[in-house]
Amino acid sequence: MTTQKTHTLDGRRALVTGANQGIGLAIARALSGAGAHVIALCRRPEDADETARALGDASALACELTDRDALGRVCAELKGNRVDVLVNNAGVYDDDTILGGDDAAFRRSMELHYFAPLALCRATVPGMIARGYGRVVNVSSGYGSFGEGLEGPPAYATTKAALQALTKKLADEVTGDVQVNVICPGWVRTRMGGSGAPREPELPARHLLALVEQGPGGPNGTFQRDGRRVPW
């Protein structure tokens, strides 16, 4: 006798930014494997299309998230479409200093790590609240944690800290079975993390999926690594 696998996210629609590679692709695959229809949001249309084809039951959406006009058009489109799960994963790692750094690097990091997630949350979370269900997971880093000393490069660390603050404040505003959390994936073997990183992208993807699959009363307003809460 064979046991049919239960797809916990059947009928759900999940938007994942930076879905074409690394952690984002692993997350998109995990959500798709759990039954969600994934909307793969990538910078380039060809990357979004390729990711959607690879996933099967998926849609493609292209946007340069640091372009506020382009982002505004995408958000206007999303307001008219149901999104049950939002994963703000897209990121950039700029290695600059506070006093000698390039202003453009800080602005780019803030647009991608803070203003884009803020805009996407504003476009999708009101619908989640109205329907009584939603999951938002922001992908951050221990480098953005005050509790862990903000160890990363300034442009990266300060803007990831801003993303974590956004997560906490949004969690205070949601109602019903809507949960907003942030994860630290650790040092992962990706284009950003490098070939020497000890973790595969599938590891944080599994932990993120478990967070998304939480039922009513699950975590809300938490910062997690490997399924456990860590200091803000």
N, C-alpha and C positions, 0 to 999 in steps of 0.2 A: 504494500500500500504506500503510495507516495503522498507526501504532504505538500499542498500548494502553498507557495510562499505568499505571505501577506504583504501587500504594498501599503505601507502606512500613510503615504501621501497621495493616494489615488484621488484624482479630481482636483488636486491643489496646483496652483500656478506659482512658480518660483523664479524670481529675477535674480541673476547672479552677475555682478560686474567683474570685468577682467576674467571672463569665463573661458578664454581660449588657451590658457597655458597654466602650468604650475598648480598652485593651491586652488585657484579659481576653477580650473578644468576638473580637478579631483572633486571639488564640491559639487559642480554641475553633474558629474557622473553619479555621485552618491545620491543626490536628490532625485535624479532621473531614475536610478535603480530602485528607489523607494516609491516610485509611481508618479512623481510630480511632472508636470509639463514645465520644462525649463525654458526661460527666456534668457538667451545668452547675449549679454551686452558687452561688446568689445569695441575697441577704438576703430578698427578698420572693418568695413562691410565684408570683405572676403574672409576675415578671421571669424566673424560672427556666423556667416553662412556655413563655413567649414565645420565649426563647432556644433551648430544645430544639426547638420547632416550626420555627424558622427554620433550624436546622442539619440537620433531617431525621432522620438516625439518631443520636438523642441522648436522654438522660434528664434530668429536672429534679430538683433537690434544693435545698430552701430551708432556710437557717439563718442566724440572726444570730450571727456568729462570735465576738462579744464576750460572748455569753451562754453561760457555761460549761455550764449544764445542757442547753441546746439542743444545744451542740456535742457534749456527751457522748453524747446520744442518736444524733446523726448518726454519730459515730465507732463506736458499738456496731453500727449498721447496716452501716457500711463493712467492719467486721471479717469479716462474713459474705459479702462480695461482692468479686470480684476487681477490683483497680485496678492497672494496669500502669504508668501515668504519672500523677504527681501534680504539679500546677502550683499553687503557693501564690502567687496574684497579688493577692488583695484587699488594699486599703490605704487609709489615711486620711492626710491632710496637715494636721496641726495646727501652727499658727504661734505658738509660745509661747516664753518664755524660761525658763532654769533657775530663777532666783531669783523671778521674778514670774509664772511660769506656773501654769496651772490643773492641779491634781492629776488631775482627771478626764481631761484631754487625754492626759497621760502614761500613765495606766492604760488608756485606750481604745487608744492606739497600741501599747502592749505586748501587750494581749490580742490585737489583730488581727495584728500583725507578728511576734509571737514565740509566744505560748501557743497560738493557733489552728494555726499551721503545725506546732508540736511535737505537738499532739494528733492532727492528721491524719497526720503521719508515723508516729506510734506505731500508728495504726489500720491503715495500709496497707503500710508498708515491711516488717514481718515476713513478710507474704504474698509480697512481691516476692522476698525472700531465699529463702524456701522454694521458690518456683517457679524461681529462678535467673535472673530477669529483672525489671528495673524501672528507671524513670527518675523522678527528683525534680528539679524545677527551681523554685527560689524566686526571685521577682521582687523585687529590692531596688533600690538606687540608689547612685550615686556619692556622694550625701550621707551614706551610711552607711559610707563607706570611710575608714579611718584614713589610708591612703596618699594620699587626695585631700583630707584635712584636715577631714572631718566638717563640711562647709560648710553643711548645711541647718539648719532650725529644730531646736532640741534634742529635742523629743518625737519628731519624725520621724527625725532622724539617729541618735539613740541606740538607738531600737528597730529601725531597719534594720541597724545595726551588730550588734545582738543576733541578728537573723535570719541575718546572714552568719556569725557565730560558730556558730550552730546548724548551718548547712550544713556547715561545715568539720568539726565534731565528728561529725555523722551520717555524713559520707563516710568517716570513719575506722572506723566500725562495720560498714558494709555489706560483703557478700561476693558472690561470683559476678558475674554481669553486671548488677549494680545500680549505677547512677551517680547521684550527688547533686551538683548544681551550683547556682550562683546567677548571675543576670544583672542587669546594669544596662541598662534600655531607653533611657537618655538622656532628653532633654527632648522629650516626646511631646505631640502635639496631642490632648488629651483634656479631660474636664471638670476633672480635677485640674491638668493641665499648662497649660490655657488655649489660646485661639485663636492666640496668637502663637508657640507652640512650632514649631520647624522640622521635626519628624519626624512621620510618619504612624504609627499603631499597627501597621500591617502590617509595618514594618521590624523592630522587635524580635520580632514574632511569627515572621517567617521565620528569624531567628537562633536563636530558641528551638526551632523545629521541627528545624533542622539539628542542634542539640545533642541533642535527643531521638532523632533518627535515627542517632546514632553507634552503631557496632557494639561488640562486646566489646573491651575495652581502651581505650575512649574516655575522655574527660576525666572525672575524679572529684575532687571537692573543689576546684573552681576557681571564680573570680569572673570573669565575662566580659562584655564589651561589644562588640557587632558581631562576634561570633565570635572575639574575641581576649581573652587574659587581661589583666586589669587589677589594680592593687594592692589588697590587702585593706584 
